[in-house]
Amino acid sequence: MKSTGIIRRVDELGRVVIPIEIRNQFNIVEKDPIEIYVEGSSIILKKFEPNCIFCGNTKNLLNFHDKLICKNCSKKIGQLEENQENEVKE
């Protein structure tokens, strides 16, 4: 992890301002969703990018029962179904 040397205080509502230089660097604009991770004793903020629940891909996503799945994983799931049907027939 790289230190920026920037220190901010938490306000009375628990908010922290992300400096403009960092927002510009990561293309974060007003109303962008931010994910919050905890790793050991660190709090990590990451610009939220919707991704496939199986492989993490962020391209060609399909919504299936309120879950995002990429087209590649969708095809693989379809192939699994076909394989299972063939096994049952044999």
Secondary structure as the mmCIF struct_conf table of DSSP 4:
data_model
#
loop_
_struct_conf.conf_type_id
_struct_conf.id
_struct_conf.beg_label_comp_id
_struct_conf.beg_label_asym_id
_struct_conf.beg_label_seq_id
_struct_conf.end_label_comp_id
_struct_conf.end_label_asym_id
_struct_conf.end_label_seq_id
TURN_TY1_P TURN_TY1_P1 GLU A 12 LEU A 13
BEND BEND1 GLY A 14 GLY A 14
HELX_LH_PP_P HELX_LH_PP_P1 VAL A 17 PRO A 19
HELX_RH_AL_P HELX_RH_AL_P1 ILE A 20 GLN A 25
TURN_TY1_P TURN_TY1_P2 PHE A 26 ASN A 27
TURN_TY1_P TURN_TY1_P3 GLU A 30 LYS A 31
STRN STRN1 ILE A 34 GLU A 39
TURN_TY1_P TURN_TY1_P4 GLY A 40 SER A 41
STRN STRN2 SER A 42 LYS A 47
TURN_TY1_P TURN_TY1_P5 ILE A 53 CYS A 55
BEND BEND2 LYS A 59 ASN A 60
STRN STRN3 LEU A 61 PHE A 64
TURN_TY1_P TURN_TY1_P6 HIS A 65 ASP A 66
STRN STRN4 LYS A 67 CYS A 70
HELX_RH_AL_P HELX_RH_AL_P2 LYS A 71 LYS A 89
#
